[in-house]
Amino acid sequence: MSLIILIVGMSLVTMIPRIIPVYIVDRVSFPSWLQFWLKGIPFAALGALIFPGILSIEKSNISVGIIGGLVALILSIFRLHILFVVFGAIGAVYIMKLFFI
């Protein structure tokens, strides 16, 4: 029984800080410059997630990582959904490793 209470308690502790901002953002009207800035956050997060992997994908052949990063950059310039950008970069790296290495 204490294990169930522990799991429920931990889920509440992690869920509450994630749900509160969703309700705050829906009720608050931001200025247009702040909305423009907030729309760039997913792409900044994508860069923070992808860039370390670009440098560490292959120590012997860093070009695979660079090409994957360039594909992600190009797809993000076209303002595609972040999932398409991530999967496009993954696909480019997969194809590079499959056919060229």
C-alpha positions as CSV (number, residue, x, y, z in Angstrom):
1,M,0.0,0.0,0.0
2,S,2.8,2.4,0.8
3,L,4.3,1.8,-2.6
4,I,1.1,2.9,-4.3
5,I,1.0,6.0,-2.2
6,L,4.6,6.7,-3.0
7,I,3.9,6.3,-6.8
8,V,0.8,8.5,-6.7
9,G,2.7,11.2,-4.6
10,M,5.6,11.2,-7.0
11,S,3.3,11.5,-10.0
12,L,1.5,14.4,-8.5
13,V,4.8,16.2,-7.6
14,T,6.0,15.9,-11.3
15,M,2.5,16.6,-12.8
16,I,1.6,19.8,-11.0
17,P,4.6,21.9,-12.2
18,R,3.8,20.8,-15.8
19,I,0.1,21.5,-15.7
20,I,0.1,24.9,-13.9
21,P,1.9,26.8,-16.7
22,V,-0.6,25.4,-19.3
23,Y,-3.5,27.0,-17.4
24,I,-1.5,30.3,-16.9
25,V,-0.6,30.6,-20.6
26,D,-4.2,30.0,-21.7
27,R,-5.6,32.8,-19.4
28,V,-2.9,35.5,-19.9
29,S,-2.7,37.6,-23.0
30,F,1.0,38.3,-23.9
31,P,2.3,41.2,-26.0
32,S,2.9,40.3,-29.7
33,W,6.7,40.6,-29.3
34,L,6.6,38.0,-26.4
35,Q,4.4,35.7,-28.4
36,F,6.8,35.9,-31.3
37,W,9.7,35.1,-28.9
38,L,7.8,32.2,-27.3
39,K,7.2,30.6,-30.7
40,G,11.0,30.2,-31.2
41,I,11.5,28.2,-28.0
42,P,10.8,24.8,-29.6
43,F,13.5,25.4,-32.2
44,A,16.0,26.6,-29.6
45,A,15.3,23.5,-27.5
46,L,15.8,21.4,-30.7
47,G,19.2,23.1,-31.2
48,A,20.2,22.4,-27.6
49,L,19.2,18.7,-28.0
50,I,20.8,18.1,-31.3
51,F,24.0,20.1,-31.2
52,P,25.8,17.8,-28.6
53,G,24.9,14.8,-30.6
54,I,26.3,16.4,-33.8
55,L,29.7,16.6,-32.2
56,S,29.7,13.2,-30.6
57,I,28.0,10.9,-33.1
58,E,31.1,9.4,-34.6
59,K,34.6,10.3,-33.4
60,S,36.1,8.9,-36.6
61,N,33.6,10.5,-39.0
62,I,32.0,13.7,-37.7
63,S,30.6,14.5,-41.1
64,V,27.6,12.3,-40.4
65,G,26.6,14.4,-37.4
66,I,27.2,17.6,-39.4
67,I,24.9,16.5,-42.2
68,G,22.2,15.5,-39.7
69,G,22.5,18.9,-38.1
70,L,22.3,20.6,-41.5
71,V,19.2,18.6,-42.3
72,A,17.6,19.7,-39.0
73,L,18.6,23.3,-39.7
74,I,17.1,23.3,-43.2
75,L,13.8,21.7,-42.0
76,S,13.5,24.1,-39.2
77,I,14.0,27.1,-41.6
78,F,10.9,25.9,-43.4
79,R,9.1,26.1,-40.0
80,L,8.1,22.4,-40.0
81,H,6.7,20.9,-36.9
82,I,9.5,19.9,-34.5
83,L,8.7,16.2,-34.8
84,F,9.3,16.4,-38.6
85,V,12.6,18.2,-37.9
86,V,13.8,15.6,-35.4
87,F,12.7,12.6,-37.5
88,G,14.2,14.2,-40.7
89,A,17.6,14.6,-39.0
90,I,17.4,11.0,-37.6
91,G,16.5,9.8,-41.1
92,A,19.4,11.7,-42.7
93,V,21.9,10.2,-40.2
94,Y,20.4,6.7,-40.7
95,I,20.8,7.0,-44.5
96,M,24.3,8.3,-44.2
97,K,25.3,5.5,-41.9
98,L,23.5,2.9,-44.0
99,F,24.8,3.7,-47.4
100,F,28.0,5.7,-47.0
101,I,29.8,4.3,-43.9
